[in-house]
């Protein structure tokens, strides 16, 4: 679930800054369940896969590059 959620966010936004609701929507589109999407976001956030700027989130750049390379 977490990997799928991460891939959904990466495919939809890449390294762009977005608000949390946009992230939840991207994950919910994949899972079909908003509550599950919020849980996935909370877990990804706890794993520190996002950089934060005020209320905006962006996938952490080095992690995003590693995932894209399949490392």
CHARMM-style PDB file with segment names, atoms N, HN, CA, C and O in Angstrom:
ATOM      1  N   UNK     1       0.815  -1.183   0.000  1.00  0.00      PROA
ATOM      2  CA  UNK     1       0.000   0.000   0.000  1.00  0.00      PROA
ATOM      3  C   UNK     1       0.863   1.252   0.000  1.00  0.00      PROA
ATOM      4  O   UNK     1       0.585   2.195  -0.741  1.00  0.00      PROA
ATOM      5  N   UNK     2       1.899   1.273   0.817  1.00  0.00      PROA
ATOM      6  HN  UNK     2       2.125   0.507   1.419  1.00  0.00      PROA
ATOM      7  CA  UNK     2       2.748   2.456   0.910  1.00  0.00      PROA
ATOM      8  C   UNK     2       3.515   2.698  -0.388  1.00  0.00      PROA
ATOM      9  O   UNK     2       3.614   3.831  -0.860  1.00  0.00      PROA
ATOM     10  N   UNK     3       4.048   1.635  -0.949  1.00  0.00      PROA
ATOM     11  HN  UNK     3       3.968   0.715  -0.565  1.00  0.00      PROA
ATOM     12  CA  UNK     3       4.778   1.777  -2.212  1.00  0.00      PROA
ATOM     13  C   UNK     3       3.855   2.257  -3.319  1.00  0.00      PROA
ATOM     14  O   UNK     3       4.227   3.118  -4.118  1.00  0.00      PROA
ATOM     15  N   UNK     4       2.673   1.710  -3.364  1.00  0.00      PROA
ATOM     16  HN  UNK     4       2.371   1.012  -2.716  1.00  0.00      PROA
ATOM     17  CA  UNK     4       1.692   2.131  -4.363  1.00  0.00      PROA
ATOM     18  C   UNK     4       1.307   3.594  -4.174  1.00  0.00      PROA
ATOM     19  O   UNK     4       1.188   4.338  -5.148  1.00  0.00      PROA
ATOM     20  N   UNK     5       1.114   4.003  -2.939  1.00  0.00      PROA
ATOM     21  HN  UNK     5       1.210   3.399  -2.148  1.00  0.00      PROA
ATOM     22  CA  UNK     5       0.806   5.400  -2.648  1.00  0.00      PROA
ATOM     23  C   UNK     5       1.937   6.322  -3.052  1.00  0.00      PROA
ATOM     24  O   UNK     5       1.708   7.384  -3.630  1.00  0.00      PROA
ATOM     25  N   UNK     6       3.155   5.915  -2.748  1.00  0.00      PROA
ATOM     26  HN  UNK     6       3.341   5.052  -2.279  1.00  0.00      PROA
ATOM     27  CA  UNK     6       4.323   6.712  -3.123  1.00  0.00      PROA
ATOM     28  C   UNK     6       4.392   6.861  -4.640  1.00  0.00      PROA
ATOM     29  O   UNK     6       4.586   7.962  -5.155  1.00  0.00      PROA
ATOM     30  N   UNK     7       4.235   5.756  -5.344  1.00  0.00      PROA
ATOM     31  HN  UNK     7       4.078   4.862  -4.925  1.00  0.00      PROA
ATOM     32  CA  UNK     7       4.284   5.797  -6.813  1.00  0.00      PROA
ATOM     33  C   UNK     7       3.187   6.682  -7.388  1.00  0.00      PROA
ATOM     34  O   UNK     7       3.406   7.374  -8.383  1.00  0.00      PROA
ATOM     35  N   UNK     8       2.008   6.667  -6.769  1.00  0.00      PROA
ATOM     36  HN  UNK     8       1.831   6.106  -5.960  1.00  0.00      PROA
ATOM     37  CA  UNK     8       0.906   7.528  -7.221  1.00  0.00      PROA
ATOM     38  C   UNK     8       1.284   8.999  -7.113  1.00  0.00      PROA
ATOM     39  O   UNK     8       1.046   9.782  -8.033  1.00  0.00      PROA
ATOM     40  N   UNK     9       1.868   9.360  -5.992  1.00  0.00      PROA
ATOM     41  HN  UNK     9       2.061   8.724  -5.245  1.00  0.00      PROA
ATOM     42  CA  UNK     9       2.273  10.757  -5.781  1.00  0.00      PROA
ATOM     43  C   UNK     9       3.399  11.125  -6.747  1.00  0.00      PROA
ATOM     44  O   UNK     9       3.385  12.207  -7.333  1.00  0.00      PROA
ATOM     45  N   UNK    10       4.366  10.235  -6.913  1.00  0.00      PROA
ATOM     46  HN  UNK    10       4.377   9.355  -6.437  1.00  0.00      PROA
ATOM     47  CA  UNK    10       5.484  10.502  -7.815  1.00  0.00      PROA
ATOM     48  C   UNK    10       5.004  10.663  -9.262  1.00  0.00      PROA
ATOM     49  O   UNK    10       5.468  11.550  -9.978  1.00  0.00      PROA
ATOM     50  N   UNK    11       4.081   9.808  -9.684  1.00  0.00      PROA
ATOM     51  HN  UNK    11       3.705   9.087  -9.103  1.00  0.00      PROA
ATOM     52  CA  UNK    11       3.575   9.887 -11.056  1.00  0.00      PROA
ATOM     53  C   UNK    11       2.759  11.150 -11.284  1.00  0.00      PROA
ATOM     54  O   UNK    11       2.831  11.755 -12.354  1.00  0.00      PROA
ATOM     55  N   UNK    12       1.998  11.544 -10.301  1.00  0.00      PROA
ATOM     56  HN  UNK    12       1.940  11.053  -9.432  1.00  0.00      PROA
ATOM     57  CA  UNK    12       1.105  12.703 -10.449  1.00  0.00      PROA
ATOM     58  C   UNK    12       1.845  14.029 -10.333  1.00  0.00      PROA
ATOM     59  O   UNK    12       1.555  14.965 -11.078  1.00  0.00      PROA
ATOM     60  N   UNK    13       2.809  14.122  -9.396  1.00  0.00      PROA
ATOM     61  HN  UNK    13       3.045  13.362  -8.791  1.00  0.00      PROA
ATOM     62  CA  UNK    13       3.401  15.423  -9.096  1.00  0.00      PROA
ATOM     63  C   UNK    13       4.910  15.498  -9.283  1.00  0.00      PROA
ATOM     64  O   UNK    13       5.468  16.595  -9.303  1.00  0.00      PROA
ATOM     65  N   UNK    14       5.586  14.353  -9.420  1.00  0.00      PROA
ATOM     66  HN  UNK    14       5.132  13.462  -9.403  1.00  0.00      PROA
ATOM     67  CA  UNK    14       7.039  14.401  -9.527  1.00  0.00      PROA
ATOM     68  C   UNK    14       7.627  15.093  -8.313  1.00  0.00      PROA
ATOM     69  O   UNK    14       7.378  14.681  -7.180  1.00  0.00      PROA
ATOM     70  N   UNK    15       8.406  16.141  -8.537  1.00  0.00      PROA
ATOM     71  HN  UNK    15       8.609  16.475  -9.458  1.00  0.00      PROA
ATOM     72  CA  UNK    15       9.033  16.879  -7.451  1.00  0.00      PROA
ATOM     73  C   UNK    15       8.374  18.205  -7.153  1.00  0.00      PROA
ATOM     74  O   UNK    15       8.965  19.054  -6.485  1.00  0.00      PROA
ATOM     75  N   UNK    16       7.155  18.398  -7.639  1.00  0.00      PROA
ATOM     76  HN  UNK    16       6.675  17.708  -8.181  1.00  0.00      PROA
ATOM     77  CA  UNK    16       6.453  19.669  -7.430  1.00  0.00      PROA
ATOM     78  C   UNK    16       5.897  19.791  -6.019  1.00  0.00      PROA
ATOM     79  O   UNK    16       5.592  18.792  -5.366  1.00  0.00      PROA
ATOM     80  N   UNK    17       5.773  21.026  -5.562  1.00  0.00      PROA
ATOM     81  HN  UNK    17       6.021  21.837  -6.092  1.00  0.00      PROA
ATOM     82  CA  UNK    17       5.126  21.305  -4.283  1.00  0.00      PROA
ATOM     83  C   UNK    17       3.616  21.234  -4.454  1.00  0.00      PROA
ATOM     84  O   UNK    17       3.063  21.806  -5.393  1.00  0.00      PROA
ATOM     85  N   UNK    18       2.954  20.531  -3.544  1.00  0.00      PROA
ATOM     86  HN  UNK    18       3.403  20.066  -2.782  1.00  0.00      PROA
ATOM     87  CA  UNK    18       1.496  20.404  -3.571  1.00  0.00      PROA
ATOM     88  C   UNK    18       0.975  20.409  -2.142  1.00  0.00      PROA
ATOM     89  O   UNK    18       1.733  20.186  -1.198  1.00  0.00      PROA
ATOM     90  N   UNK    19      -0.320  20.662  -1.986  1.00  0.00      PROA
ATOM     91  HN  UNK    19      -0.936  20.843  -2.753  1.00  0.00      PROA
ATOM     92  CA  UNK    19      -0.892  20.621  -0.641  1.00  0.00      PROA
ATOM     93  C   UNK    19      -1.284  19.188  -0.281  1.00  0.00      PROA
ATOM     94  O   UNK    19      -1.330  18.313  -1.146  1.00  0.00      PROA
ATOM     95  N   UNK    20      -1.561  18.962   0.977  1.00  0.00      PROA
ATOM     96  HN  UNK    20      -1.524  19.673   1.679  1.00  0.00      PROA
ATOM     97  CA  UNK    20      -1.854  17.609   1.446  1.00  0.00      PROA
ATOM     98  C   UNK    20      -3.104  17.031   0.808  1.00  0.00      PROA
ATOM     99  O   UNK    20      -3.175  15.827   0.563  1.00  0.00      PROA
ATOM    100  N   UNK    21      -4.099  17.883   0.535  1.00  0.00      PROA
ATOM    101  HN  UNK    21      -4.041  18.861   0.735  1.00  0.00      PROA
ATOM    102  CA  UNK    21      -5.327  17.377  -0.080  1.00  0.00      PROA
ATOM    103  C   UNK    21      -5.072  16.837  -1.483  1.00  0.00      PROA
ATOM    104  O   UNK    21      -5.699  15.860  -1.893  1.00  0.00      PROA
ATOM    105  N   UNK    22      -4.160  17.459  -2.218  1.00  0.00      PROA
ATOM    106  HN  UNK    22      -3.650  18.252  -1.885  1.00  0.00      PROA
ATOM    107  CA  UNK    22      -3.809  16.966  -3.549  1.00  0.00      PROA
ATOM    108  C   UNK    22      -3.123  15.603  -3.444  1.00  0.00      PROA
ATOM    109  O   UNK    22      -3.354  14.719  -4.269  1.00  0.00      PROA
ATOM    110  N   UNK    23      -2.282  15.442  -2.427  1.00  0.00      PROA
ATOM    111  HN  UNK    23      -2.094  16.160  -1.757  1.00  0.00      PROA
ATOM    112  CA  UNK    23      -1.606  14.152  -2.213  1.00  0.00      PROA
ATOM    113  C   UNK    23      -2.635  13.082  -1.862  1.00  0.00      PROA
ATOM    114  O   UNK    23      -2.594  11.975  -2.400  1.00  0.00      PROA
ATOM    115  N   UNK    24      -3.545  13.409  -0.971  1.00  0.00      PROA
ATOM    116  HN  UNK    24      -3.579  14.308  -0.534  1.00  0.00      PROA
ATOM    117  CA  UNK    24      -4.592  12.454  -0.592  1.00  0.00      PROA
ATOM    118  C   UNK    24      -5.420  12.071  -1.816  1.00  0.00      PROA
ATOM    119  O   UNK    24      -5.746  10.898  -1.997  1.00  0.00      PROA
ATOM    120  N   UNK    25      -5.758  13.034  -2.644  1.00  0.00      PROA
ATOM    121  HN  UNK    25      -5.494  13.987  -2.496  1.00  0.00      PROA
ATOM    122  CA  UNK    25      -6.547  12.756  -3.845  1.00  0.00      PROA
ATOM    123  C   UNK    25      -5.802  11.821  -4.787  1.00  0.00      PROA
ATOM    124  O   UNK    25      -6.395  10.887  -5.327  1.00  0.00      PROA
ATOM    125  N   UNK    26      -4.506  12.062  -4.992  1.00  0.00      PROA
ATOM    126  HN  UNK    26      -4.025  12.821  -4.553  1.00  0.00      PROA
ATOM    127  CA  UNK    26      -3.707  11.198  -5.869  1.00  0.00      PROA
ATOM    128  C   UNK    26      -3.663   9.764  -5.352  1.00  0.00      PROA
ATOM    129  O   UNK    26      -3.780   8.812  -6.124  1.00  0.00      PROA
ATOM    130  N   UNK    27      -3.496   9.620  -4.051  1.00  0.00      PROA
ATOM    131  HN  UNK    27      -3.401  10.393  -3.423  1.00  0.00      PROA
ATOM    132  CA  UNK    27      -3.448   8.276  -3.461  1.00  0.00      PROA
ATOM    133  C   UNK    27      -4.836   7.631  -3.495  1.00  0.00      PROA
ATOM    134  O   UNK    27      -4.968   6.447  -3.805  1.00  0.00      PROA
ATOM    135  N   UNK    28      -5.863   8.411  -3.177  1.00  0.00      PROA
ATOM    136  HN  UNK    28      -5.756   9.373  -2.925  1.00  0.00      PROA
ATOM    137  CA  UNK    28      -7.232   7.882  -3.177  1.00  0.00      PROA
ATOM    138  C   UNK    28      -7.659   7.438  -4.567  1.00  0.00      PROA
ATOM    139  O   UNK    28      -8.422   6.482  -4.707  1.00  0.00      PROA
ATOM    140  N   UNK    29      -7.180   8.113  -5.582  1.00  0.00      PROA
ATOM    141  HN  UNK    29      -6.560   8.890  -5.469  1.00  0.00      PROA
ATOM    142  CA  UNK    29      -7.483   7.703  -6.951  1.00  0.00      PROA
ATOM    143  C   UNK    29      -6.971   6.291  -7.193  1.00  0.00      PROA
ATOM    144  O   UNK    29      -7.611   5.503  -7.888  1.00  0.00      PROA
ATOM    145  N   UNK    30      -5.821   5.977  -6.620  1.00  0.00      PROA
ATOM    146  HN  UNK    30      -5.301   6.617  -6.056  1.00  0.00      PROA
ATOM    147  CA  UNK    30      -5.230   4.638  -6.765  1.00  0.00      PROA
ATOM    148  C   UNK    30      -5.938   3.617  -5.882  1.00  0.00      PROA
ATOM    149  O   UNK    30      -6.224   2.507  -6.330  1.00  0.00      PROA
ATOM    150  N   UNK    31      -6.225   3.982  -4.621  1.00  0.00      PROA
ATOM    151  HN  UNK    31      -5.992   4.884  -4.257  1.00  0.00      PROA
ATOM    152  CA  UNK    31      -6.776   3.023  -3.666  1.00  0.00      PROA
ATOM    153  C   UNK    31      -8.294   2.928  -3.713  1.00  0.00      PROA
ATOM    154  O   UNK    31      -8.876   1.893  -3.390  1.00  0.00      PROA
ATOM    155  N   UNK    32      -8.928   4.031  -4.122  1.00  0.00      PROA
ATOM    156  HN  UNK    32      -8.455   4.872  -4.385  1.00  0.00      PROA
ATOM    157  CA  UNK    32     -10.388   4.058  -4.136  1.00  0.00      PROA
ATOM    158  C   UNK    32     -11.008   4.337  -2.781  1.00  0.00      PROA
ATOM    159  O   UNK    32     -12.222   4.216  -2.620  1.00  0.00      PROA
ATOM    160  N   UNK    33     -10.186   4.713  -1.794  1.00  0.00      PROA
ATOM    161  HN  UNK    33      -9.199   4.812  -1.925  1.00  0.00      PROA
ATOM    162  CA  UNK    33     -10.672   4.914  -0.434  1.00  0.00      PROA
ATOM    163  C   UNK    33      -9.948   6.107   0.187  1.00  0.00      PROA
ATOM    164  O   UNK    33      -8.738   6.052   0.404  1.00  0.00      PROA
ATOM    165  N   UNK    34     -10.680   7.181   0.473  1.00  0.00      PROA
ATOM    166  HN  UNK    34     -11.663   7.225   0.297  1.00  0.00      PROA
ATOM    167  CA  UNK    34     -10.053   8.385   1.014  1.00  0.00      PROA
ATOM    168  C   UNK    34      -9.463   8.154   2.400  1.00  0.00      PROA
ATOM    169  O   UNK    34      -8.383   8.665   2.698  1.00  0.00      PROA
ATOM    170  N   UNK    35     -10.140   7.406   3.241  1.00  0.00      PROA
ATOM    171  HN  UNK    35     -11.017   6.991   2.999  1.00  0.00      PROA
ATOM    172  CA  UNK    35      -9.622   7.134   4.583  1.00  0.00      PROA
ATOM    173  C   UNK    35      -8.303   6.365   4.505  1.00  0.00      PROA
ATOM    174  O   UNK    35      -7.360   6.668   5.237  1.00  0.00      PROA
ATOM    175  N   UNK    36      -8.239   5.381   3.629  1.00  0.00      PROA
ATOM    176  HN  UNK    36      -9.005   5.134   3.035  1.00  0.00      PROA
ATOM    177  CA  UNK    36      -7.002   4.628   3.440  1.00  0.00      PROA
ATOM    178  C   UNK    36      -5.909   5.541   2.881  1.00  0.00      PROA
ATOM    179  O   UNK    36      -4.746   5.430   3.269  1.00  0.00      PROA
ATOM    180  N   UNK    37      -6.282   6.436   1.977  1.00  0.00      PROA
ATOM    181  HN  UNK    37      -7.226   6.526   1.662  1.00  0.00      PROA
ATOM    182  CA  UNK    37      -5.317   7.378   1.400  1.00  0.00      PROA
ATOM    183  C   UNK    37      -4.732   8.275   2.483  1.00  0.00      PROA
ATOM    184  O   UNK    37      -3.534   8.559   2.468  1.00  0.00      PROA
ATOM    185  N   UNK    38      -5.555   8.722   3.417  1.00  0.00      PROA
ATOM    186  HN  UNK    38      -6.528   8.492   3.429  1.00  0.00      PROA
ATOM    187  CA  UNK    38      -5.058   9.566   4.517  1.00  0.00      PROA
ATOM    188  C   UNK    38      -4.104   8.764   5.426  1.00  0.00      PROA
ATOM    189  O   UNK    38      -3.116   9.302   5.926  1.00  0.00      PROA
ATOM    190  N   UNK    39      -4.411   7.488   5.628  1.00  0.00      PROA
ATOM    191  HN  UNK    39      -5.214   7.052   5.221  1.00  0.00      PROA
ATOM    192  CA  UNK    39      -3.532   6.628   6.420  1.00  0.00      PROA
ATOM    193  C   UNK    39      -2.193   6.457   5.699  1.00  0.00      PROA
ATOM    194  O   UNK    39      -1.138   6.535   6.329  1.00  0.00      PROA
ATOM    195  N   UNK    40      -2.229   6.226   4.395  1.00  0.00      PROA
ATOM    196  HN  UNK    40      -3.086   6.163   3.884  1.00  0.00      PROA
ATOM    197  CA  UNK    40      -0.996   6.066   3.605  1.00  0.00      PROA
ATOM    198  C   UNK    40      -0.176   7.353   3.678  1.00  0.00      PROA
ATOM    199  O   UNK    40       1.037   7.300   3.879  1.00  0.00      PROA
ATOM    200  N   UNK    41      -0.822   8.505   3.517  1.00  0.00      PROA
ATOM    201  HN  UNK    41      -1.808   8.548   3.354  1.00  0.00      PROA
ATOM    202  CA  UNK    41      -0.121   9.786   3.620  1.00  0.00      PROA
ATOM    203  C   UNK    41       0.535   9.924   4.991  1.00  0.00      PROA
ATOM    204  O   UNK    41       1.693  10.332   5.081  1.00  0.00      PROA
ATOM    205  N   UNK    42      -0.181   9.593   6.050  1.00  0.00      PROA
ATOM    206  HN  UNK    42      -1.122   9.261   5.977  1.00  0.00      PROA
ATOM    207  CA  UNK    42       0.372   9.690   7.401  1.00  0.00      PROA
ATOM    208  C   UNK    42       1.599   8.790   7.556  1.00  0.00      PROA
ATOM    209  O   UNK    42       2.591   9.192   8.163  1.00  0.00      PROA
ATOM    210  N   UNK    43       1.534   7.595   7.019  1.00  0.00      PROA
ATOM    211  HN  UNK    43       0.727   7.268   6.526  1.00  0.00      PROA
ATOM    212  CA  UNK    43       2.669   6.672   7.106  1.00  0.00      PROA
ATOM    213  C   UNK    43       3.860   7.181   6.299  1.00  0.00      PROA
ATOM    214  O   UNK    43       4.994   7.150   6.775  1.00  0.00      PROA
ATOM    215  N   UNK    44       3.600   7.654   5.070  1.00  0.00      PROA
ATOM    216  HN  UNK    44       2.679   7.680   4.683  1.00  0.00      PROA
ATOM    217  CA  UNK    44       4.686   8.190   4.245  1.00  0.00      PROA
ATOM    218  C   UNK    44       5.307   9.411   4.911  1.00  0.00      PROA
ATOM    219  O   UNK    44       6.523   9.595   4.873  1.00  0.00      PROA
ATOM    220  N   UNK    45       4.480  10.228   5.510  1.00  0.00      PROA
ATOM    221  HN  UNK    45       3.492  10.078   5.540  1.00  0.00      PROA
ATOM    222  CA  UNK    45       4.987  11.405   6.210  1.00  0.00      PROA
ATOM    223  C   UNK    45       5.839  10.984   7.404  1.00  0.00      PROA
ATOM    224  O   UNK    45       6.888  11.580   7.649  1.00  0.00      PROA
ATOM    225  N   UNK    46       5.413   9.981   8.141  1.00  0.00      PROA
ATOM    226  HN  UNK    46       4.561   9.497   7.942  1.00  0.00      PROA
ATOM    227  CA  UNK    46       6.183   9.475   9.280  1.00  0.00      PROA
ATOM    228  C   UNK    46       7.527   8.900   8.828  1.00  0.00      PROA
ATOM    229  O   UNK    46       8.508   8.950   9.570  1.00  0.00      PROA
ATOM    230  N   UNK    47       7.567   8.360   7.619  1.00  0.00      PROA
ATOM    231  HN  UNK    47       6.770   8.320   7.017  1.00  0.00      PROA
ATOM    232  CA  UNK    47       8.807   7.822   7.059  1.00  0.00      PROA
ATOM    233  C   UNK    47       9.676   8.910   6.436  1.00  0.00      PROA
ATOM    234  O   UNK    47      10.747   8.627   5.898  1.00  0.00      PROA
ATOM    235  N   UNK    48       9.213  10.147   6.509  1.00  0.00      PROA
ATOM    236  HN  UNK    48       8.343  10.377   6.945  1.00  0.00      PROA
ATOM    237  CA  UNK    48       9.931  11.329   6.041  1.00  0.00      PROA
ATOM    238  C   UNK    48      10.249  11.289   4.549  1.00  0.00      PROA
ATOM    239  O   UNK    48      11.356  11.631   4.135  1.00  0.00      PROA
ATOM    240  N   UNK    49       9.280  10.872   3.752  1.00  0.00      PROA
ATOM    241  HN  UNK    49       8.381  10.594   4.089  1.00  0.00      PROA
ATOM    242  CA  UNK    49       9.488  10.869   2.311  1.00  0.00      PROA
ATOM    243  C   UNK    49       9.161  12.223   1.685  1.00  0.00      PROA
ATOM    244  O   UNK    49       9.338  12.411   0.482  1.00  0.00      PROA
ATOM    245  N   UNK    50       8.684  13.165   2.498  1.00  0.00      PROA
ATOM    246  HN  UNK    50       8.540  13.012   3.476  1.00  0.00      PROA
ATOM    247  CA  UNK    50       8.339  14.494   1.991  1.00  0.00      PROA
ATOM    248  C   UNK    50       9.241  15.566   2.586  1.00  0.00      PROA
ATOM    249  O   UNK    50       9.650  15.490   3.745  1.00  0.00      PROA
ATOM    250  N   UNK    51       9.539  16.566   1.764  1.00  0.00      PROA
ATOM    251  HN  UNK    51       9.207  16.628   0.823  1.00  0.00      PROA
ATOM    252  CA  UNK    51      10.083  17.827   2.257  1.00  0.00      PROA
ATOM    253  C   UNK    51       8.891  18.737   2.441  1.00  0.00      PROA
ATOM    254  O   UNK    51       7.924  18.658   1.683  1.00  0.00      PROA
ATOM    255  N   UNK    52       8.948  19.598   3.434  1.00  0.00      PROA
ATOM    256  HN  UNK    52       9.734  19.662   4.049  1.00  0.00      PROA
ATOM    257  CA  UNK    52       7.836  20.523   3.703  1.00  0.00      PROA
ATOM    258  C   UNK    52       8.292  21.959   3.506  1.00  0.00      PROA
ATOM    259  O   UNK    52       9.397  22.344   3.891  1.00  0.00      PROA
ATOM    260  N   UNK    53       7.412  22.737   2.897  1.00  0.00      PROA
ATOM    261  HN  UNK    53       6.515  22.424   2.585  1.00  0.00      PROA
ATOM    262  CA  UNK    53       7.569  24.186   2.819  1.00  0.00      PROA
ATOM    263  C   UNK    53       6.225  24.774   3.206  1.00  0.00      PROA
ATOM    264  O   UNK    53       5.274  24.750   2.424  1.00  0.00      PROA
ATOM    265  N   UNK    54       6.155  25.302   4.423  1.00  0.00      PROA
ATOM    266  HN  UNK    54       6.927  25.321   5.059  1.00  0.00      PROA
ATOM    267  CA  UNK    54       4.901  25.791   4.998  1.00  0.00      PROA
ATOM    268  C   UNK    54       3.884  24.653   5.004  1.00  0.00      PROA
ATOM    269  O   UNK    54       4.090  23.655   5.694  1.00  0.00      PROA
ATOM    270  N   UNK    55       2.796  24.779   4.256  1.00  0.00      PROA
ATOM    271  HN  UNK    55       2.628  25.590   3.696  1.00  0.00      PROA
ATOM    272  CA  UNK    55       1.758  23.743   4.214  1.00  0.00      PROA
ATOM    273  C   UNK    55       1.866  22.869   2.977  1.00  0.00      PROA
ATOM    274  O   UNK    55       1.001  22.030   2.729  1.00  0.00      PROA
ATOM    275  N   UNK    56       2.918  23.061   2.202  1.00  0.00      PROA
ATOM    276  HN  UNK    56       3.621  23.743   2.403  1.00  0.00      PROA
ATOM    277  CA  UNK    56       3.100  22.315   0.959  1.00  0.00      PROA
ATOM    278  C   UNK    56       4.062  21.139   1.173  1.00  0.00      PROA
ATOM    279  O   UNK    56       4.966  21.197   2.006  1.00  0.00      PROA
ATOM    280  N   UNK    57       3.844  20.088   0.409  1.00  0.00      PROA
ATOM    281  HN  UNK    57       3.110  20.040  -0.269  1.00  0.00      PROA
ATOM    282  CA  UNK    57       4.697  18.898   0.460  1.00  0.00      PROA
ATOM    283  C   UNK    57       5.353  18.683  -0.895  1.00  0.00      PROA
ATOM    284  O   UNK    57       4.798  19.037  -1.935  1.00  0.00      PROA
ATOM    285  N   UNK    58       6.533  18.101  -0.863  1.00  0.00      PROA
ATOM    286  HN  UNK    58       6.983  17.813  -0.018  1.00  0.00      PROA
ATOM    287  CA  UNK    58       7.231  17.697  -2.084  1.00  0.00      PROA
ATOM    288  C   UNK    58       7.964  16.402  -1.750  1.00  0.00      PROA
ATOM    289  O   UNK    58       8.507  16.263  -0.654  1.00  0.00      PROA
ATOM    290  N   UNK    59       7.984  15.468  -2.672  1.00  0.00      PROA
ATOM    291  HN  UNK    59       7.543  15.581  -3.562  1.00  0.00      PROA
ATOM    292  CA  UNK    59       8.738  14.249  -2.427  1.00  0.00      PROA
ATOM    293  C   UNK    59      10.210  14.596  -2.238  1.00  0.00      PROA
ATOM    294  O   UNK    59      10.760  15.420  -2.968  1.00  0.00      PROA
ATOM    295  N   UNK    60      10.836  13.970  -1.264  1.00  0.00      PROA
ATOM    296  HN  UNK    60      10.389  13.301  -0.670  1.00  0.00      PROA
ATOM    297  CA  UNK    60      12.230  14.233  -0.963  1.00  0.00      PROA
ATOM    298  C   UNK    60      13.056  13.895  -2.213  1.00  0.00      PROA
ATOM    299  O   UNK    60      12.972  12.773  -2.713  1.00  0.00      PROA
ATOM    300  N   UNK    61      13.855  14.850  -2.728  1.00  0.00      PROA
ATOM    301  HN  UNK    61      13.923  15.761  -2.321  1.00  0.00      PROA
ATOM    302  CA  UNK    61      14.507  14.684  -4.029  1.00  0.00      PROA
ATOM    303  C   UNK    61      15.435  13.475  -4.154  1.00  0.00      PROA
ATOM    304  O   UNK    61      15.362  12.757  -5.152  1.00  0.00      PROA
ATOM    305  N   UNK    62      16.291  13.232  -3.187  1.00  0.00      PROA
ATOM    306  HN  UNK    62      16.351  13.815  -2.376  1.00  0.00      PROA
ATOM    307  CA  UNK    62      17.229  12.108  -3.296  1.00  0.00      PROA
ATOM    308  C   UNK    62      16.492  10.776  -3.283  1.00  0.00      PROA
ATOM    309  O   UNK    62      16.815   9.880  -4.063  1.00  0.00      PROA
ATOM    310  N   UNK    63      15.519  10.644  -2.416  1.00  0.00      PROA
ATOM    311  HN  UNK    63      15.257  11.372  -1.783  1.00  0.00      PROA
ATOM    312  CA  UNK    63      14.718   9.421  -2.382  1.00  0.00      PROA
ATOM    313  C   UNK    63      13.986   9.220  -3.712  1.00  0.00      PROA
ATOM    314  O   UNK    63      13.934   8.109  -4.240  1.00  0.00      PROA
ATOM    315  N   UNK    64      13.421  10.314  -4.249  1.00  0.00      PROA
ATOM    316  HN  UNK    64      13.463  11.216  -3.820  1.00  0.00      PROA
ATOM    317  CA  UNK    64      12.701  10.220  -5.525  1.00  0.00      PROA
ATOM    318  C   UNK    64      13.618   9.755  -6.640  1.00  0.00      PROA
ATOM    319  O   UNK    64      13.217   8.946  -7.476  1.00  0.00      PROA
ATOM    320  N   UNK    65      14.861  10.263  -6.663  1.00  0.00      PROA
ATOM    321  HN  UNK    65      15.187  10.920  -5.984  1.00  0.00      PROA
ATOM    322  CA  UNK    65      15.823   9.839  -7.680  1.00  0.00      PROA
ATOM    323  C   UNK    65      16.183   8.362  -7.520  1.00  0.00      PROA
ATOM    324  O   UNK    65      16.277   7.633  -8.508  1.00  0.00      PROA
ATOM    325  N   UNK    66      16.383   7.926  -6.289  1.00  0.00      PROA
ATOM    326  HN  UNK    66      16.307   8.518  -5.487  1.00  0.00      PROA
ATOM    327  CA  UNK    66      16.715   6.520  -6.034  1.00  0.00      PROA
ATOM    328  C   UNK    66      15.581   5.598  -6.453  1.00  0.00      PROA
ATOM    329  O   UNK    66      15.815   4.558  -7.069  1.00  0.00      PROA
ATOM    330  N   UNK    67      14.357   5.977  -6.120  1.00  0.00      PROA
ATOM    331  HN  UNK    67      14.167   6.822  -5.620  1.00  0.00      PROA
ATOM    332  CA  UNK    67      13.215   5.165  -6.512  1.00  0.00      PROA
ATOM    333  C   UNK    67      13.091   5.104  -8.021  1.00  0.00      PROA
ATOM    334  O   UNK    67      12.790   4.047  -8.575  1.00  0.00      PROA
ATOM    335  N   UNK    68      13.319   6.225  -8.696  1.00  0.00      PROA
ATOM    336  HN  UNK    68      13.563   7.084  -8.246  1.00  0.00      PROA
ATOM    337  CA  UNK    68      13.226   6.261 -10.154  1.00  0.00      PROA
ATOM    338  C   UNK    68      14.284   5.357 -10.792  1.00  0.00      PROA
ATOM    339  O   UNK    68      14.045   4.775 -11.850  1.00  0.00      PROA
ATOM    340  N   UNK    69      15.446   5.238 -10.158  1.00  0.00      PROA
ATOM    341  HN  UNK    69      15.640   5.711  -9.299  1.00  0.00      PROA
ATOM    342  CA  UNK    69      16.509   4.383 -10.672  1.00  0.00      PROA
ATOM    343  C   UNK    69      16.333   2.923 -10.277  1.00  0.00      PROA
ATOM    344  O   UNK    69      17.027   2.044 -10.789  1.00  0.00      PROA
ATOM    345  N   UNK    70      15.401   2.669  -9.364  1.00  0.00      PROA
ATOM    346  HN  UNK    70      14.837   3.383  -8.948  1.00  0.00      PROA
ATOM    347  CA  UNK    70      15.175   1.307  -8.898  1.00  0.00      PROA
ATOM    348  C   UNK    70      16.196   0.854  -7.886  1.00  0.00      PROA
ATOM    349  O   UNK    70      16.409  -0.346  -7.720  1.00  0.00      PROA
ATOM    350  N   UNK    71      16.839   1.795  -7.200  1.00  0.00      PROA
ATOM    351  HN  UNK    71      16.665   2.771  -7.335  1.00  0.00      PROA
ATOM    352  CA  UNK    71      17.866   1.478  -6.205  1.00  0.00      PROA
ATOM    353  C   UNK    71      17.213   1.037  -4.930  1.00  0.00      PROA
ATOM    354  OT1 UNK    71      17.902   0.722  -3.959  1.00  0.00      PROA
TER     355      UNK     71
END
